[in-house]
Amino acid sequence: GVLLPRPMLRTATISLLAALSSLLSVAAAAHAPRPPTPSRIKLTQNFREAAALSAKLADPATPQQRKKVAVIGGGLSGLACAKYLSDAGHTPLVLEARDV
């Protein structure tokens, strides 16, 4: 082990405790109960449009409708897009500038 002078040890301990505290608060927020869904949400235009689009994605594409699609960027949005395209029966190709 490494022996640290007492002031450095105190600073390292405080930093470690602060990091643990922030991790615990993030974990607690992640498990917080969701607010209840409004009773009339299914009557909104936004909900109806989203439900119609979700239904279209639920039906896989026929062989004539399948497309090869390039997704530029392998970040969270690009990967989510590729997943939805794949679920819809298409063949996504994710292009990323970085070596991953």
Secondary structure, DSSP 8 states (H G I E B T S, - for coil): -----HHHHHHHHHHHHHHHHHHHHHHHHHTS------TTGGGSHHHHHHHHHHHHHHS---TTT--EEEEE--SHHHHHHHHHHHHTT-EEEEE-SS--
